[in-house]
Amino acid sequence: MTFVASCGSGRGSAVTRVVGGPITSACMQAARTGATLERCGCVQAVANDSLSSSDQRRGAAFFTDPQRAQEIRQSSSRSDSEFWERWSAFSQKAAELCE
């Protein structure tokens, strides 16, 4: 895991942290519009708080294979359904926090 922090000086300065992991890597490699290191790192930080490392690795594959996400969502497997509930909750939280 990588942490990068930058600080400005004076009033209104901000600290930006970028968290590295499987979601950050997949997000950046997918090169989608709006996929900045800051945004992908934010999504990774939410993943770290919301998902196990195995869930993160499993979900990271969706960035390069969106059809896989659809297959899991539609699966009748209990483990897939449970994963999809966790992934959906994570996705909603990331969308709210990482705009």
N, C-alpha and C positions, 0 to 999 in steps of 0.2 A: 504494500500500500504506500502511496506517495502523497505527501502533503506539501503544498506550495503556498506560502503566504506572502502577500505584498501589502505594505502599509504606505499610505500617503501621509502628508503632514498638514497640520492646521485643522480648522473646523470642517466638519463634514467628511473627514477622511474615512475610508472604509478598509476593512480587511477582507480579502478574498481568499478562500481556501479551495483548493482543487484536490479532490480525492480520486486516487487511481484504483482501478479494479476491473473486473470483467465487463461491467456495464459501461464504464468510461471507455475502455478499449473498443468495445463493439460499437458504441455510439460514434466515436471518432472515425473508425474505419468505414462505417456506413456512409459517411460524408453527406448526410442529408442537410437540406437547407435549415439553417438555424442551429446546427450542431457545433457549438463552440466548446472549447475546453472547459470553460466555466459552467455552461449548462450541463454538459455531460458529467462533469464532476459533481454538480449538484444532484443529478439523478442518481449517481453512484452513492452519494452520502445518504440519500433517502433509502436506497436499496440496502445499505449497511444497517440502517435502523429497522428495516421492515422484512428483510428476506435472509434466509440462511445462505451460506456460500454456495451450496449446491443449487438452490433456487436461482441464485444470481447467474451461475454458469449456464443453467438450463435456459433461463430467459434471455441471456445475452445472444443466444443463437437466433432469436427472433429478428434481430437487426439485419442479419444476412439471409434469413429464411422465414419471411412473414407467413408463409403457408403453414409452417410448423406450428405457429401460434394458433392458427385456425383449427388445425387438427386436434391440438390439445384442448382447445375451448369446446369443441364438439364431441370429444371423447366421452365414452360411457364409463371409463375407468375411474374408480373412486380416488386414486392418488392423483390422476390428472385433474379431476374436479377440485380437489383440495388445493393443488398447486395453482389452478386458475383463479380461485378465490383470493389467495395470497397475492398473486401477480396483479390482479385487478385492483385490489386495495392499494398496493404499492404504486401502480400506474396513476391512480387518482391523486394520491398524495404528492407524487412527483410533479404532476401537471399543475397542482395548486402552488407548490413551493418553488418550482424551477422555471417559471414563465420567462 
